[in-house]
Amino acid sequence: MGRGSPMLPFDAITFGLALAALVSIVWTSFRVGISPMPSSRKAQKAIISAIPDHTQGLIIDLGSGWGSIVFPLAQSFPLATIRGIELSLIPWAYSRIRAALSGHSNLDIQRGNFQTNSLVGAKVIVCYLFPDRMKSLKSKFKEELEPDTLIVSNTFRLAGWEPEEVIILDDIHQTPIYRYRVPAN
Ligand SMILES: C[S@@+](CC[C@H](N)C(=O)[O-])C[C@H]1O[C@@H](n2cnc3c(N)ncnc32)[C@H](O)[C@@H]1O
């Protein structure tokens, strides 16, 4: 195709869809305060190691993004139900399609806002968010989760709560993975 050739209809559609997907991701990242950046491989391993073997019941990833942590969780904890809650349309749609193809029967990826979704019944909460959101989640955790429920947070701490363990990753940021228990009231 020469330099001055017009864009073919197929190219224009592909370009339009890619642009719409990009705008959707950027717009939702601004709305929720964080992009769908995935947990690193090292963080995934550390998060899994922070959850007791043979855990059963509901494990929720708050903001499951592209599904980087829910898939390894579904693999590592076959007796548990892994629920991802994600607001951003494109990462959610991608992870839903991947979940359908993966054949994991213990994986449930929902589109929604975890701040308005109930966390009642969860045995473990996993998250990779940002300081202000962690702050605002503390009261929700106390209201909706049983005392002693496990919370594993990539990078960001729950200010004012004492972690029962901090795993420091062997990466350039020495990323911390915090493990908390919901305190008894
Ligand atoms: C840094 S990513 C982490 C993705 C995944 N949990 C992981 O560890 O790989 C944070 C995700 O949380 C999502 N998110 C932030 N606030 C949300 C909310 N209120 N409801 C649902 N998803 C939210 C963002 O869209 C983003 O995809």
The ligand as a Tripos MOL2 file, in Angstrom:
@<TRIPOS>MOLECULE
LIG
   27    29     1     0     0
SMALL
NO_CHARGES

@<TRIPOS>ATOM
      1 C1         -3.8370   -2.7490   40.2480 C.3       1 LIG1
      2 S1         -5.2100   -3.6060   39.5430 S.3       1 LIG1
      3 C2         -5.0540   -5.2150   40.3160 C.3       1 LIG1
      4 C3         -5.5900   -6.3370   39.4330 C.3       1 LIG1
      5 C4         -5.5230   -7.7130   40.0780 C.3       1 LIG1
      6 N1         -6.1980   -7.7250   41.3530 N.3       1 LIG1
      7 C5         -4.0970   -8.1700   40.2600 C.2       1 LIG1
      8 O1         -3.6350   -8.2120   41.4020 O.co2     1 LIG1
      9 O2         -3.4620   -8.4820   39.2520 O.co2     1 LIG1
     10 C6         -6.6000   -2.8680   40.4140 C.3       1 LIG1
     11 C7         -7.9280   -3.1350   39.7660 C.3       1 LIG1
     12 O3         -8.9700   -2.7380   40.6420 O.3       1 LIG1
     13 C8        -10.0430   -2.2620   39.8560 C.3       1 LIG1
     14 N2        -10.9060   -1.4660   40.7140 N.ar      1 LIG1
     15 C9        -10.5610   -0.3530   41.4180 C.ar      1 LIG1
     16 N3        -11.6150    0.1020   42.1190 N.ar      1 LIG1
     17 C10       -12.6480   -0.7420   41.8560 C.ar      1 LIG1
     18 C11       -13.9810   -0.8290   42.3260 C.ar      1 LIG1
     19 N4        -14.4750    0.0740   43.1830 N.pl3     1 LIG1
     20 N5        -14.7520   -1.8610   41.8970 N.ar      1 LIG1
     21 C12       -14.2610   -2.7840   41.0350 C.ar      1 LIG1
     22 N6        -12.9940   -2.7630   40.5560 N.ar      1 LIG1
     23 C13       -12.1900   -1.7540   40.9690 C.ar      1 LIG1
     24 C14        -9.3610   -1.4750   38.7550 C.3       1 LIG1
     25 O4        -10.2040   -1.2950   37.6390 O.3       1 LIG1
     26 C15        -8.1540   -2.3770   38.4660 C.3       1 LIG1
     27 O5         -8.4310   -3.2850   37.4340 O.3       1 LIG1
@<TRIPOS>BOND
     1     1     2 1
     2     2     3 1
     3     2    10 1
     4     3     4 1
     5     4     5 1
     6     5     6 1
     7     5     7 1
     8     7     8 2
     9     7     9 1
    10    10    11 1
    11    11    12 1
    12    11    26 1
    13    12    13 1
    14    13    14 1
    15    13    24 1
    16    14    15 ar
    17    14    23 ar
    18    15    16 ar
    19    16    17 ar
    20    17    18 ar
    21    17    23 ar
    22    18    19 1
    23    18    20 ar
    24    20    21 ar
    25    21    22 ar
    26    22    23 ar
    27    24    25 1
    28    24    26 1
    29    26    27 1
@<TRIPOS>SUBSTRUCTURE
     1 LIG1         1 GROUP 0 **** ****
